[in-house]
């Protein structure tokens, strides 16, 4: 699958953000004995950031679809199937 435009930019940005988030120097910042709701801070950071990566990947991979009942805009072709008839 070839990514173009904003999806390509989004993929590169997400990749670089993941590199920074999961680098050992950044992980060592949260490697403390502090507990939050009985859970170590490092676990919260690691699994919370991993959940964020999954969320942003899902948002970036979302496919845009044409709305069937969308109002027509002047200057644009109607790309819906079955609408190749000439309009008066």
Secondary structure, DSSP 8 states (H G I E B T S, - for coil): ----HHHHHHHHHHHHHHHHHTSHHHHHHT-SS-EETTEEHHHHHHHHHHHHHHHHHHHHH------TT----TTS---STT--S---
